[in-house]
Amino acid sequence: MVKRQRFTTEFKREAVRLLDACERPASQLAIDLGIRRNQLYKWKAAPGQGSGPASLHSAV
């Protein structure tokens, strides 16, 4: 059985920042970070990450 990975809030924020910087394609960034590509997009859309539709409502 594979143990579930846990990532710190700082790691998630940095990953989203790198994704927003568009220095590399999301697929290459995910490989470099050792995560799935869709995980980057989930973190970006999560409340409190500063971007995406969900964070617009959390700022109110």
GROMACS elastic network, one bead per residue, 0.5 to 0.9 nm:
[ bonds ]
;  ai    aj funct       b0    kb
    2     5     6  0.89635   500
    7    10     6  0.82169   500
    7    11     6  0.62783   500
    7    12     6  0.68092   500
    8    11     6  0.51928   500
    8    12     6  0.64374   500
    8    13     6  0.87455   500
    9    12     6  0.51253   500
    9    13     6  0.61628   500
    9    14     6  0.86069   500
   10    13     6  0.51208   500
   10    14     6  0.61214   500
   10    15     6  0.85208   500
   11    14     6  0.52094   500
   11    15     6  0.61134   500
   11    16     6  0.86668   500
   12    15     6  0.50705   500
   12    16     6  0.62034   500
   12    17     6  0.85441   500
   12    40     6  0.80383   500
   12    43     6  0.66260   500
   12    44     6  0.85266   500
   12    49     6  0.85417   500
   13    16     6  0.51563   500
   13    17     6  0.60769   500
   13    18     6  0.86267   500
   13    43     6  0.80664   500
   13    44     6  0.83763   500
   13    49     6  0.67102   500
   14    18     6  0.61411   500
   14    19     6  0.85267   500
   15    18     6  0.51586   500
   15    19     6  0.61868   500
   15    20     6  0.86821   500
   15    29     6  0.82148   500
   15    30     6  0.85975   500
   15    33     6  0.79476   500
   15    40     6  0.69600   500
   15    43     6  0.84585   500
   15    44     6  0.87490   500
   16    20     6  0.61232   500
   16    21     6  0.85518   500
   16    40     6  0.65388   500
   16    41     6  0.80419   500
   16    43     6  0.68601   500
   16    44     6  0.56776   500
   16    49     6  0.77359   500
   16    51     6  0.89448   500
   17    20     6  0.51146   500
   17    21     6  0.61614   500
   17    22     6  0.89114   500
   17    44     6  0.88232   500
   18    21     6  0.50297   500
   18    22     6  0.66868   500
   18    23     6  0.70795   500
   18    24     6  0.81697   500
   18    29     6  0.79195   500
   19    22     6  0.54682   500
   19    23     6  0.75048   500
   19    24     6  0.75957   500
   19    25     6  0.78950   500
   19    26     6  0.63772   500
   19    29     6  0.74286   500
   19    40     6  0.75703   500
   19    41     6  0.87103   500
   19    44     6  0.85047   500
   20    23     6  0.82503   500
   20    44     6  0.88340   500
   21    24     6  0.81880   500
   22    25     6  0.66998   500
   22    26     6  0.79639   500
   23    29     6  0.88518   500
   24    27     6  0.81912   500
   24    28     6  0.63916   500
   24    29     6  0.61609   500
   25    28     6  0.53707   500
   25    29     6  0.62468   500
   25    30     6  0.86607   500
   26    29     6  0.50378   500
   26    30     6  0.60525   500
   26    31     6  0.86289   500
   26    37     6  0.62484   500
   26    38     6  0.88438   500
   26    40     6  0.77270   500
   26    41     6  0.88521   500
   27    30     6  0.51880   500
   27    31     6  0.63603   500
   27    32     6  0.87569   500
   27    36     6  0.80283   500
   27    37     6  0.54917   500
   27    38     6  0.88746   500
   28    31     6  0.51164   500
   28    32     6  0.62121   500
   28    33     6  0.86529   500
   28    37     6  0.84306   500
   29    32     6  0.50769   500
   29    33     6  0.61668   500
   29    34     6  0.85025   500
   29    35     6  0.86576   500
   29    37     6  0.78741   500
   29    40     6  0.89500   500
   30    33     6  0.51151   500
   30    34     6  0.59237   500
   30    35     6  0.51097   500
   30    36     6  0.56734   500
   30    37     6  0.51115   500
   30    38     6  0.86122   500
   30    39     6  0.83239   500
   30    40     6  0.72495   500
   31    34     6  0.50429   500
   31    35     6  0.62772   500
   31    36     6  0.73318   500
   31    37     6  0.78332   500
   32    35     6  0.79384   500
   33    36     6  0.87223   500
   35    38     6  0.86260   500
   35    39     6  0.68896   500
   35    40     6  0.79512   500
   36    39     6  0.53095   500
   36    40     6  0.71551   500
   37    40     6  0.55094   500
   37    41     6  0.70955   500
   38    41     6  0.51724   500
   38    42     6  0.62913   500
   38    43     6  0.87255   500
   39    42     6  0.50075   500
   39    43     6  0.61941   500
   39    44     6  0.85482   500
   40    43     6  0.52285   500
   40    44     6  0.61853   500
   40    45     6  0.87303   500
   41    45     6  0.61664   500
   41    46     6  0.85497   500
   42    45     6  0.51886   500
   42    46     6  0.60865   500
   43    46     6  0.50884   500
   43    47     6  0.84510   500
   43    49     6  0.71073   500
   44    47     6  0.82701   500
   44    48     6  0.89876   500
   44    49     6  0.59982   500
   44    50     6  0.78250   500
   44    51     6  0.62727   500
   44    52     6  0.63576   500
   45    48     6  0.87438   500
   45    49     6  0.71626   500
   45    50     6  0.86080   500
   45    51     6  0.66021   500
   45    53     6  0.67002   500
   45    54     6  0.60780   500
   45    55     6  0.72733   500
   46    49     6  0.59815   500
   46    50     6  0.85706   500
   46    51     6  0.82186   500
   46    52     6  0.74762   500
   46    53     6  0.86650   500
   46    54     6  0.62408   500
   46    55     6  0.68650   500
   47    50     6  0.74183   500
   47    51     6  0.81876   500
   47    52     6  0.81071   500
   47    53     6  0.84259   500
   47    54     6  0.52117   500
   47    56     6  0.81173   500
   47    57     6  0.81859   500
   47    58     6  0.63268   500
   47    59     6  0.89934   500
   48    51     6  0.79566   500
   48    54     6  0.81458   500
   48    55     6  0.55788   500
   48    56     6  0.89529   500
   48    58     6  0.69286   500
   48    59     6  0.81874   500
   49    52     6  0.79601   500
   49    54     6  0.89360   500
   49    55     6  0.66355   500
   50    54     6  0.89769   500
   50    55     6  0.58099   500
   50    56     6  0.79856   500
   50    59     6  0.89400   500
   51    54     6  0.77436   500
   51    55     6  0.58539   500
   51    56     6  0.74985   500
   52    55     6  0.58237   500
   52    56     6  0.71126   500
   53    56     6  0.54541   500
   53    57     6  0.73381   500
   54    57     6  0.57774   500
   54    58     6  0.67782   500
   55    58     6  0.50124   500
   55    59     6  0.64181   500
   56    59     6  0.56203   500
   56    60     6  0.72773   500
   57    60     6  0.56344   500
